[in-house]
Amino acid sequence: MKLKNVLIVVKDIERSQKFYRDLFGLEMVLDNDGNMILTEGLVLQEEKYWKAFLGRDIIPENNASELYFVEPDIEGFIDRLEKYFPEVKYVNRLMTHSWGQKVIRFYDPDGNLIEVGTPI
């Protein structure tokens, strides 16, 4: 068995596609009307469909999961983040762990937690 995709719920799929393209270089593989597959296996699912499917409310910023990206040029990434998305909500700004890895954590526009760190 193999993990194929990771799905996150978003309110505005076009806004989210732009966010993940501009920051992480993820491109659309398939647009299936409310369900969009991006490169690297990330799937965007529009909230209205997900909510109807589950019959439950969506809880943004629930901190129950995290998308993790590795970026050698973390300072350049932060410049890009602040340039394109200055309104981003940070969990923690750039910090260095005791083992030397630099990381930053923030929420995407829909409250999905993201961590970007330098390679270990």
N, CA, C and O atoms as CSV, one atom per row, in Angstrom:
chain,resi,resn,atom,element,x,y,z
A,1,MET,N,N,0.832,-1.169,0.000
A,1,MET,CA,C,0.000,0.000,0.000
A,1,MET,C,C,0.884,1.241,0.000
A,1,MET,O,O,2.011,1.226,0.495
A,2,LYS,N,N,0.342,2.316,-0.569
A,2,LYS,CA,C,1.119,3.538,-0.687
A,2,LYS,C,C,0.194,4.733,-0.468
A,2,LYS,O,O,-0.916,4.764,-1.000
A,3,LEU,N,N,0.644,5.716,0.312
A,3,LEU,CA,C,-0.118,6.949,0.499
A,3,LEU,C,C,-0.105,7.729,-0.800
A,3,LEU,O,O,0.964,8.030,-1.332
A,4,LYS,N,N,-1.262,8.056,-1.310
A,4,LYS,CA,C,-1.376,8.702,-2.618
A,4,LYS,C,C,-1.465,10.223,-2.506
A,4,LYS,O,O,-0.746,10.934,-3.208
A,5,ASN,N,N,-2.334,10.729,-1.635
A,5,ASN,CA,C,-2.553,12.169,-1.539
A,5,ASN,C,C,-2.833,12.579,-0.104
A,5,ASN,O,O,-3.145,11.749,0.749
A,6,VAL,N,N,-2.714,13.874,0.143
A,6,VAL,CA,C,-3.154,14.500,1.385
A,6,VAL,C,C,-4.141,15.573,0.974
A,6,VAL,O,O,-3.842,16.401,0.114
A,7,LEU,N,N,-5.338,15.564,1.594
A,7,LEU,CA,C,-6.403,16.491,1.246
A,7,LEU,C,C,-6.564,17.514,2.360
A,7,LEU,O,O,-6.580,17.174,3.543
A,8,ILE,N,N,-6.685,18.791,1.951
A,8,ILE,CA,C,-7.008,19.844,2.909
A,8,ILE,C,C,-8.259,20.565,2.418
A,8,ILE,O,O,-8.521,20.645,1.218
A,9,VAL,N,N,-9.016,21.083,3.367
A,9,VAL,CA,C,-10.269,21.771,3.060
A,9,VAL,C,C,-9.998,23.267,2.949
A,9,VAL,O,O,-9.298,23.850,3.777
A,10,VAL,N,N,-10.570,23.880,1.900
A,10,VAL,CA,C,-10.375,25.309,1.641
A,10,VAL,C,C,-11.711,25.961,1.288
A,10,VAL,O,O,-12.608,25.316,0.745
A,11,LYS,N,N,-11.824,27.236,1.604
A,11,LYS,CA,C,-13.054,27.970,1.296
A,11,LYS,C,C,-13.102,28.399,-0.174
A,11,LYS,O,O,-14.143,28.293,-0.823
A,12,ASP,N,N,-11.986,28.876,-0.686
A,12,ASP,CA,C,-11.905,29.408,-2.045
A,12,ASP,C,C,-10.770,28.679,-2.762
A,12,ASP,O,O,-9.596,28.971,-2.534
A,13,ILE,N,N,-11.118,27.748,-3.615
A,13,ILE,CA,C,-10.120,26.871,-4.239
A,13,ILE,C,C,-9.152,27.636,-5.144
A,13,ILE,O,O,-7.973,27.291,-5.220
A,14,GLU,N,N,-9.637,28.666,-5.824
A,14,GLU,CA,C,-8.757,29.457,-6.697
A,14,GLU,C,C,-7.734,30.236,-5.868
A,14,GLU,O,O,-6.560,30.300,-6.233
A,15,ARG,N,N,-8.173,30.825,-4.760
A,15,ARG,CA,C,-7.257,31.556,-3.871
A,15,ARG,C,C,-6.205,30.605,-3.316
A,15,ARG,O,O,-5.022,30.941,-3.256
A,16,SER,N,N,-6.645,29.416,-2.913
A,16,SER,CA,C,-5.710,28.439,-2.350
A,16,SER,C,C,-4.736,27.928,-3.392
A,16,SER,O,O,-3.559,27.722,-3.093
A,17,GLN,N,N,-5.213,27.719,-4.618
A,17,GLN,CA,C,-4.316,27.289,-5.684
A,17,GLN,C,C,-3.215,28.325,-5.893
A,17,GLN,O,O,-2.045,27.970,-6.036
A,18,LYS,N,N,-3.587,29.597,-5.909
A,18,LYS,CA,C,-2.609,30.676,-6.073
A,18,LYS,C,C,-1.615,30.685,-4.915
A,18,LYS,O,O,-0.412,30.841,-5.125
A,19,PHE,N,N,-2.118,30.520,-3.698
A,19,PHE,CA,C,-1.266,30.501,-2.511
A,19,PHE,C,C,-0.205,29.403,-2.623
A,19,PHE,O,O,0.983,29.667,-2.434
A,20,TYR,N,N,-0.624,28.191,-2.925
A,20,TYR,CA,C,0.317,27.064,-2.990
A,20,TYR,C,C,1.215,27.113,-4.225
A,20,TYR,O,O,2.332,26.597,-4.195
A,21,ARG,N,N,0.746,27.721,-5.294
A,21,ARG,CA,C,1.590,27.901,-6.481
A,21,ARG,C,C,2.647,28.971,-6.227
A,21,ARG,O,O,3.833,28.745,-6.468
A,22,ASP,N,N,2.219,30.138,-5.739
A,22,ASP,CA,C,3.146,31.254,-5.546
A,22,ASP,C,C,4.193,30.980,-4.475
A,22,ASP,O,O,5.343,31.394,-4.618
A,23,LEU,N,N,3.814,30.293,-3.409
A,23,LEU,CA,C,4.760,30.042,-2.315
A,23,LEU,C,C,5.591,28.789,-2.492
A,23,LEU,O,O,6.786,28.788,-2.197
A,24,PHE,N,N,4.969,27.719,-2.972
A,24,PHE,CA,C,5.630,26.419,-2.975
A,24,PHE,C,C,5.876,25.851,-4.370
A,24,PHE,O,O,6.492,24.795,-4.513
A,25,GLY,N,N,5.394,26.551,-5.403
A,25,GLY,CA,C,5.602,26.076,-6.764
A,25,GLY,C,C,4.743,24.887,-7.142
A,25,GLY,O,O,5.038,24.209,-8.126
A,26,LEU,N,N,3.676,24.609,-6.378
A,26,LEU,CA,C,2.808,23.477,-6.692
A,26,LEU,C,C,1.885,23.860,-7.855
A,26,LEU,O,O,1.257,24.919,-7.840
A,27,GLU,N,N,1.816,23.003,-8.835
A,27,GLU,CA,C,0.997,23.245,-10.024
A,27,GLU,C,C,-0.210,22.317,-10.032
A,27,GLU,O,O,-0.185,21.237,-9.441
A,28,MET,N,N,-1.255,22.751,-10.704
A,28,MET,CA,C,-2.462,21.944,-10.806
A,28,MET,C,C,-2.226,20.754,-11.733
A,28,MET,O,O,-1.685,20.903,-12.829
A,29,VAL,N,N,-2.633,19.590,-11.284
A,29,VAL,CA,C,-2.581,18.368,-12.076
A,29,VAL,C,C,-3.974,18.072,-12.634
A,29,VAL,O,O,-4.117,17.666,-13.787
A,30,LEU,N,N,-5.002,18.280,-11.797
A,30,LEU,CA,C,-6.376,17.975,-12.188
A,30,LEU,C,C,-7.329,18.894,-11.450
A,30,LEU,O,O,-7.222,19.063,-10.235
A,31,ASP,N,N,-8.265,19.494,-12.186
A,31,ASP,CA,C,-9.319,20.314,-11.596
A,31,ASP,C,C,-10.623,19.584,-11.798
A,31,ASP,O,O,-11.092,19.426,-12.926
A,32,ASN,N,N,-11.209,19.140,-10.703
A,32,ASN,CA,C,-12.385,18.294,-10.778
A,32,ASN,C,C,-13.585,18.971,-10.108
A,32,ASN,O,O,-14.308,18.336,-9.340
A,33,ASP,N,N,-13.795,20.272,-10.403
A,33,ASP,CA,C,-14.931,21.028,-9.897
A,33,ASP,C,C,-15.100,20.902,-8.386
A,33,ASP,O,O,-15.930,20.137,-7.894
A,34,GLY,N,N,-14.294,21.669,-7.671
A,34,GLY,CA,C,-14.362,21.655,-6.214
A,34,GLY,C,C,-13.364,20.734,-5.559
A,34,GLY,O,O,-13.272,20.681,-4.332
A,35,ASN,N,N,-12.619,20.010,-6.360
A,35,ASN,CA,C,-11.581,19.116,-5.882
A,35,ASN,C,C,-10.410,19.249,-6.849
A,35,ASN,O,O,-10.520,18.891,-8.022
A,36,MET,N,N,-9.292,19.764,-6.353
A,36,MET,CA,C,-8.153,20.050,-7.227
A,36,MET,C,C,-6.911,19.329,-6.715
A,36,MET,O,O,-6.538,19.464,-5.550
A,37,ILE,N,N,-6.285,18.573,-7.588
A,37,ILE,CA,C,-5.044,17.885,-7.244
A,37,ILE,C,C,-3.876,18.744,-7.721
A,37,ILE,O,O,-3.833,19.178,-8.873
A,38,LEU,N,N,-2.938,18.978,-6.816
A,38,LEU,CA,C,-1.723,19.723,-7.132
A,38,LEU,C,C,-0.536,18.766,-7.151
A,38,LEU,O,O,-0.622,17.647,-6.646
A,39,THR,N,N,0.561,19.210,-7.732
A,39,THR,CA,C,1.784,18.408,-7.705
A,39,THR,C,C,2.177,18.150,-6.251
A,39,THR,O,O,1.732,18.856,-5.346
A,40,GLU,N,N,2.990,17.163,-6.042
A,40,GLU,CA,C,3.445,16.708,-4.727
A,40,GLU,C,C,2.339,16.024,-3.937
A,40,GLU,O,O,2.530,15.703,-2.764
A,41,GLY,N,N,1.161,15.790,-4.571
A,41,GLY,CA,C,0.110,15.018,-3.918
A,41,GLY,C,C,-0.827,15.796,-3.016
A,41,GLY,O,O,-1.612,15.195,-2.283
A,42,LEU,N,N,-0.764,17.116,-3.052
A,42,LEU,CA,C,-1.678,17.910,-2.239
A,42,LEU,C,C,-3.007,18.075,-2.970
A,42,LEU,O,O,-3.034,18.447,-4.144
A,43,VAL,N,N,-4.105,17.798,-2.276
A,43,VAL,CA,C,-5.443,17.942,-2.845
A,43,VAL,C,C,-6.172,19.045,-2.092
A,43,VAL,O,O,-6.192,19.064,-0.861
A,44,LEU,N,N,-6.769,19.962,-2.844
A,44,LEU,CA,C,-7.602,21.021,-2.279
A,44,LEU,C,C,-9.052,20.625,-2.477
A,44,LEU,O,O,-9.468,20.324,-3.596
A,45,GLN,N,N,-9.820,20.623,-1.411
A,45,GLN,CA,C,-11.246,20.279,-1.471
A,45,GLN,C,C,-12.036,21.476,-0.961
A,45,GLN,O,O,-11.801,21.952,0.149
A,46,GLU,N,N,-12.979,21.965,-1.776
A,46,GLU,CA,C,-13.785,23.105,-1.350
A,46,GLU,C,C,-14.642,22.739,-0.152
A,46,GLU,O,O,-15.252,21.671,-0.096
A,47,GLU,N,N,-14.669,23.657,0.803
A,47,GLU,CA,C,-15.339,23.429,2.078
A,47,GLU,C,C,-16.803,23.019,1.912
A,47,GLU,O,O,-17.272,22.118,2.607
A,48,LYS,N,N,-17.525,23.667,1.004
A,48,LYS,CA,C,-18.961,23.361,0.879
A,48,LYS,C,C,-19.199,21.896,0.520
A,48,LYS,O,O,-20.162,21.295,0.994
A,49,TYR,N,N,-18.337,21.318,-0.307
A,49,TYR,CA,C,-18.495,19.906,-0.673
A,49,TYR,C,C,-18.111,18.988,0.476
A,49,TYR,O,O,-18.791,18.000,0.751
A,50,TRP,N,N,-17.024,19.322,1.137
A,50,TRP,CA,C,-16.534,18.507,2.240
A,50,TRP,C,C,-17.540,18.523,3.387
A,50,TRP,O,O,-17.837,17.485,3.979
A,51,LYS,N,N,-18.061,19.710,3.695
A,51,LYS,CA,C,-19.040,19.864,4.766
A,51,LYS,C,C,-20.311,19.070,4.461
A,51,LYS,O,O,-20.877,18.431,5.348
A,52,ALA,N,N,-20.757,19.114,3.201
A,52,ALA,CA,C,-21.950,18.349,2.805
A,52,ALA,C,C,-21.679,16.847,2.902
A,52,ALA,O,O,-22.540,16.084,3.338
A,53,PHE,N,N,-20.497,16.435,2.502
A,53,PHE,CA,C,-20.131,15.013,2.542
A,53,PHE,C,C,-20.084,14.499,3.976
A,53,PHE,O,O,-20.610,13.428,4.279
A,54,LEU,N,N,-19.441,15.281,4.865
A,54,LEU,CA,C,-19.283,14.840,6.252
A,54,LEU,C,C,-20.506,15.123,7.116
A,54,LEU,O,O,-20.772,14.407,8.082
A,55,GLY,N,N,-21.246,16.168,6.763
A,55,GLY,CA,C,-22.363,16.577,7.608
A,55,GLY,C,C,-21.896,17.187,8.915
A,55,GLY,O,O,-22.595,17.101,9.925
A,56,ARG,N,N,-20.725,17.802,8.907
A,56,ARG,CA,C,-20.144,18.410,10.109
A,56,ARG,C,C,-19.497,19.736,9.755
A,56,ARG,O,O,-19.174,19.999,8.596
A,57,ASP,N,N,-19.315,20.566,10.771
A,57,ASP,CA,C,-18.624,21.837,10.575
A,57,ASP,C,C,-17.127,21.607,10.384
A,57,ASP,O,O,-16.560,20.635,10.883
A,58,ILE,N,N,-16.512,22.515,9.657
A,58,ILE,CA,C,-15.066,22.511,9.456
A,58,ILE,C,C,-14.464,23.434,10.524
A,58,ILE,O,O,-14.982,24.525,10.762
A,59,ILE,N,N,-13.395,23.007,11.155
A,59,ILE,CA,C,-12.782,23.782,12.241
A,59,ILE,C,C,-11.398,24.256,11.792
A,59,ILE,O,O,-10.437,23.489,11.848
A,60,PRO,N,N,-11.288,25.521,11.342
A,60,PRO,CA,C,-9.973,26.029,10.948
A,60,PRO,C,C,-9.066,26.207,12.166
A,60,PRO,O,O,-9.533,26.339,13.297
A,61,GLU,N,N,-7.776,26.207,11.907
A,61,GLU,CA,C,-6.757,26.362,12.956
A,61,GLU,C,C,-6.952,25.361,14.088
A,61,GLU,O,O,-6.797,25.702,15.260
A,62,ASN,N,N,-7.292,24.124,13.732
A,62,ASN,CA,C,-7.493,23.107,14.761
A,62,ASN,C,C,-6.179,22.497,15.249
A,62,ASN,O,O,-6.160,21.785,16.253
A,63,ASN,N,N,-5.095,22.771,14.550
A,63,ASN,CA,C,-3.754,22.338,14.957
A,63,ASN,C,C,-3.630,20.828,15.117
A,63,ASN,O,O,-2.798,20.352,15.890
A,64,ALA,N,N,-4.447,20.076,14.395
A,64,ALA,CA,C,-4.420,18.621,14.497
A,64,ALA,C,C,-3.528,17.987,13.432
A,64,ALA,O,O,-3.234,16.794,13.494
A,65,SER,N,N,-3.101,18.782,12.463
A,65,SER,CA,C,-2.204,18.273,11.424
A,65,SER,C,C,-1.381,19.437,10.886
A,65,SER,O,O,-1.659,20.603,11.166
A,66,GLU,N,N,-0.364,19.088,10.107
A,66,GLU,CA,C,0.538,20.110,9.586
A,66,GLU,C,C,1.066,19.663,8.231
A,66,GLU,O,O,1.400,18.494,8.038
A,67,LEU,N,N,1.137,20.601,7.300
A,67,LEU,CA,C,1.851,20.360,6.050
A,67,LEU,C,C,3.287,20.795,6.288
A,67,LEU,O,O,3.530,21.897,6.781
A,68,TYR,N,N,4.233,19.944,5.943
A,68,TYR,CA,C,5.641,20.221,6.226
A,68,TYR,C,C,6.409,20.294,4.916
A,68,TYR,O,O,6.365,19.367,4.107
A,69,PHE,N,N,7.113,21.402,4.714
A,69,PHE,CA,C,7.924,21.616,3.524
A,69,PHE,C,C,9.368,21.849,3.940
A,69,PHE,O,O,9.630,22.412,5.003
A,70,VAL,N,N,10.305,21.415,3.100
A,70,VAL,CA,C,11.735,21.641,3.323
A,70,VAL,C,C,12.209,22.674,2.311
A,70,VAL,O,O,11.929,22.565,1.117
A,71,GLU,N,N,12.935,23.685,2.807
A,71,GLU,CA,C,13.423,24.770,1.952
A,71,GLU,C,C,14.822,25.178,2.401
A,71,GLU,O,O,14.984,25.712,3.498
A,72,PRO,N,N,15.845,24.933,1.565
A,72,PRO,CA,C,17.205,25.316,1.948
A,72,PRO,C,C,17.372,26.837,2.119
A,72,PRO,O,O,18.103,27.282,3.004
A,73,ASP,N,N,16.704,27.626,1.285
A,73,ASP,CA,C,16.797,29.093,1.356
A,73,ASP,C,C,15.595,29.639,2.126
A,73,ASP,O,O,14.704,30.257,1.543
A,74,ILE,N,N,15.579,29.408,3.421
A,74,ILE,CA,C,14.414,29.780,4.223
A,74,ILE,C,C,14.232,31.295,4.293
A,74,ILE,O,O,13.098,31.772,4.334
A,75,GLU,N,N,15.314,32.052,4.307
A,75,GLU,CA,C,15.185,33.508,4.331
A,75,GLU,C,C,14.551,34.008,3.032
A,75,GLU,O,O,13.721,34.916,3.058
A,76,GLY,N,N,14.938,33.420,1.899
A,76,GLY,CA,C,14.317,33.775,0.619
A,76,GLY,C,C,12.847,33.403,0.598
A,76,GLY,O,O,12.021,34.134,0.053
A,77,PHE,N,N,12.522,32.256,1.196
A,77,PHE,CA,C,11.125,31.847,1.286
A,77,PHE,C,C,10.323,32.858,2.107
A,77,PHE,O,O,9.220,33.238,1.714
A,78,ILE,N,N,10.865,33.291,3.233
A,78,ILE,CA,C,10.170,34.246,4.091
A,78,ILE,C,C,9.967,35.569,3.352
A,78,ILE,O,O,8.917,36.197,3.484
A,79,ASP,N,N,10.956,35.991,2.582
A,79,ASP,CA,C,10.795,37.204,1.760
A,79,ASP,C,C,9.621,37.044,0.801
A,79,ASP,O,O,8.815,37.961,0.646
A,80,ARG,N,N,9.522,35.893,0.162
A,80,ARG,CA,C,8.430,35.621,-0.782
A,80,ARG,C,C,7.077,35.586,-0.051
A,80,ARG,O,O,6.090,36.141,-0.535
A,81,LEU,N,N,7.044,34.939,1.098
A,81,LEU,CA,C,5.831,34.871,1.905
A,81,LEU,C,C,5.346,36.273,2.272
A,81,LEU,O,O,4.166,36.587,2.114
A,82,GLU,N,N,6.254,37.110,2.758
A,82,GLU,CA,C,5.875,38.457,3.182
A,82,GLU,C,C,5.519,39.357,2.004
A,82,GLU,O,O,4.705,40.270,2.143
A,83,LYS,N,N,6.118,39.105,0.859
A,83,LYS,CA,C,5.812,39.905,-0.330
A,83,LYS,C,C,4.427,39.568,-0.883
A,83,LYS,O,O,3.633,40.467,-1.160
A,84,TYR,N,N,4.138,38.277,-1.044
A,84,TYR,CA,C,2.886,37.859,-1.674
A,84,TYR,C,C,1.716,37.742,-0.696
A,84,TYR,O,O,0.562,37.923,-1.085
A,85,PHE,N,N,2.006,37.444,0.554
A,85,PHE,CA,C,0.937,37.205,1.530
A,85,PHE,C,C,1.273,37.884,2.864
A,85,PHE,O,O,1.479,37.205,3.870
A,86,PRO,N,N,1.329,39.219,2.873
A,86,PRO,CA,C,1.706,39.927,4.110
A,86,PRO,C,C,0.711,39.740,5.248
A,86,PRO,O,O,1.046,39.976,6.409
A,87,GLU,N,N,-0.504,39.320,4.927
A,87,GLU,CA,C,-1.540,39.134,5.948
A,87,GLU,C,C,-1.478,37.772,6.629
A,87,GLU,O,O,-2.318,37.474,7.477
A,88,VAL,N,N,-0.500,36.940,6.276
A,88,VAL,CA,C,-0.407,35.592,6.833
A,88,VAL,C,C,-0.374,35.633,8.361
A,88,VAL,O,O,0.214,36.535,8.958
A,89,LYS,N,N,-1.013,34.648,8.979
A,89,LYS,CA,C,-1.041,34.547,10.432
A,89,LYS,C,C,0.032,33.550,10.876
A,89,LYS,O,O,-0.013,32.373,10.517
A,90,TYR,N,N,0.983,34.031,11.652
A,90,TYR,CA,C,2.102,33.204,12.106
A,90,TYR,C,C,1.767,32.449,13.383
A,90,TYR,O,O,1.071,32.961,14.259
A,91,VAL,N,N,2.268,31.235,13.476
A,91,VAL,CA,C,2.290,30.495,14.726
A,91,VAL,C,C,3.613,30.825,15.410
A,91,VAL,O,O,3.644,31.153,16.596
A,92,ASN,N,N,4.699,30.734,14.655
A,92,ASN,CA,C,5.986,31.251,15.110
A,92,ASN,C,C,6.770,31.742,13.899
A,92,ASN,O,O,6.787,31.115,12.840
A,93,ARG,N,N,7.399,32.856,14.090
A,93,ARG,CA,C,8.279,33.385,13.044
A,93,ARG,C,C,9.560,32.553,13.051
A,93,ARG,O,O,9.682,31.600,13.820
A,94,LEU,N,N,10.495,32.908,12.210
A,94,LEU,CA,C,11.710,32.118,12.063
A,94,LEU,C,C,12.385,31.888,13.416
A,94,LEU,O,O,12.661,32.821,14.170
A,95,MET,N,N,12.634,30.624,13.685
A,95,MET,CA,C,13.330,30.228,14.917
A,95,MET,C,C,14.319,29.126,14.573
A,95,MET,O,O,14.226,28.501,13.516
A,96,THR,N,N,15.255,28.897,15.465
A,96,THR,CA,C,16.236,27.823,15.278
A,96,THR,C,C,16.099,26.838,16.424
A,96,THR,O,O,16.201,27.206,17.595
A,97,HIS,N,N,15.865,25.567,16.067
A,97,HIS,CA,C,15.785,24.508,17.075
A,97,HIS,C,C,17.172,24.242,17.652
A,97,HIS,O,O,18.181,24.648,17.077
A,98,SER,N,N,17.213,23.562,18.786
A,98,SER,CA,C,18.484,23.254,19.447
A,98,SER,C,C,19.407,22.420,18.559
A,98,SER,O,O,20.625,22.453,18.735
A,99,TRP,N,N,18.840,21.672,17.603
A,99,TRP,CA,C,19.658,20.835,16.712
A,99,TRP,C,C,20.096,21.595,15.463
A,99,TRP,O,O,20.722,21.015,14.576
A,100,GLY,N,N,19.770,22.901,15.386
A,100,GLY,CA,C,20.275,23.740,14.307
A,100,GLY,C,C,19.325,23.980,13.146
A,100,GLY,O,O,19.612,24.806,12.280
A,101,GLN,N,N,18.213,23.286,13.110
A,101,GLN,CA,C,17.257,23.472,12.008
A,101,GLN,C,C,16.463,24.757,12.208
A,101,GLN,O,O,15.958,25.024,13.298
A,102,LYS,N,N,16.360,25.557,11.129
A,102,LYS,CA,C,15.541,26.769,11.147
A,102,LYS,C,C,14.146,26.415,10.644
A,102,LYS,O,O,14.000,25.689,9.660
A,103,VAL,N,N,13.116,26.935,11.327
A,103,VAL,CA,C,11.736,26.659,10.935
A,103,VAL,C,C,10.864,27.897,11.126
A,103,VAL,O,O,11.174,28.798,11.906
A,104,ILE,N,N,9.773,27.900,10.389
A,104,ILE,CA,C,8.733,28.905,10.524
A,104,ILE,C,C,7.406,28.167,10.413
A,104,ILE,O,O,7.283,27.215,9.642
A,105,ARG,N,N,6.408,28.607,11.186
A,105,ARG,CA,C,5.075,27.998,11.126
A,105,ARG,C,C,4.039,29.099,10.963
A,105,ARG,O,O,4.130,30.167,11.569
A,106,PHE,N,N,3.052,28.805,10.126
A,106,PHE,CA,C,1.994,29.774,9.850
A,106,PHE,C,C,0.788,29.032,9.305
A,106,PHE,O,O,0.859,27.840,9.005
A,107,TYR,N,N,-0.322,29.752,9.179
A,107,TYR,CA,C,-1.540,29.169,8.624
A,107,TYR,C,C,-1.738,29.623,7.189
A,107,TYR,O,O,-1.433,30.763,6.837
A,108,ASP,N,N,-2.248,28.724,6.370
A,108,ASP,CA,C,-2.667,29.131,5.028
A,108,ASP,C,C,-3.951,29.952,5.175
A,108,ASP,O,O,-4.453,30.092,6.290
A,109,PRO,N,N,-4.491,30.494,4.094
A,109,PRO,CA,C,-5.677,31.355,4.215
A,109,PRO,C,C,-6.895,30.682,4.848
A,109,PRO,O,O,-7.831,31.370,5.255
A,110,ASP,N,N,-6.898,29.354,4.937
A,110,ASP,CA,C,-8.041,28.633,5.493
A,110,ASP,C,C,-7.761,28.017,6.849
A,110,ASP,O,O,-8.569,27.235,7.351
A,111,GLY,N,N,-6.635,28.354,7.450
A,111,GLY,CA,C,-6.329,27.856,8.783
A,111,GLY,C,C,-5.651,26.509,8.820
A,111,GLY,O,O,-5.604,25.878,9.875
A,112,ASN,N,N,-5.117,26.042,7.687
A,112,ASN,CA,C,-4.336,24.808,7.663
A,112,ASN,C,C,-2.912,25.143,8.079
A,112,ASN,O,O,-2.299,26.048,7.514
A,113,LEU,N,N,-2.384,24.427,9.056
A,113,LEU,CA,C,-1.067,24.703,9.618
A,113,LEU,C,C,0.037,24.230,8.657
A,113,LEU,O,O,-0.011,23.128,8.112
A,114,ILE,N,N,1.027,25.107,8.475
A,114,ILE,CA,C,2.159,24.809,7.591
A,114,ILE,C,C,3.455,25.070,8.360
A,114,ILE,O,O,3.580,26.059,9.082
A,115,GLU,N,N,4.400,24.172,8.188
A,115,GLU,CA,C,5.763,24.384,8.701
A,115,GLU,C,C,6.709,24.315,7.511
A,115,GLU,O,O,6.594,23.439,6.654
A,116,VAL,N,N,7.644,25.255,7.478
A,116,VAL,CA,C,8.707,25.230,6.484
A,116,VAL,C,C,10.007,25.220,7.261
A,116,VAL,O,O,10.229,26.067,8.126
A,117,GLY,N,N,10.869,24.260,6.952
A,117,GLY,CA,C,12.127,24.139,7.657
A,117,GLY,C,C,13.289,23.899,6.718
A,117,GLY,O,O,13.112,23.455,5.583
A,118,THR,N,N,14.465,24.198,7.202
A,118,THR,CA,C,15.669,23.893,6.430
A,118,THR,C,C,15.920,22.393,6.501
A,118,THR,O,O,15.456,21.731,7.430
A,119,PRO,N,N,16.650,21.851,5.529
A,119,PRO,CA,C,16.954,20.411,5.575
A,119,PRO,C,C,17.720,20.055,6.842
A,119,PRO,O,O,18.512,20.847,7.353
A,120,ILE,N,N,17.471,18.870,7.328
A,120,ILE,CA,C,18.170,18.400,8.547
A,120,ILE,C,C,19.415,17.653,8.122
A,120,ILE,O,O,20.162,17.165,8.970
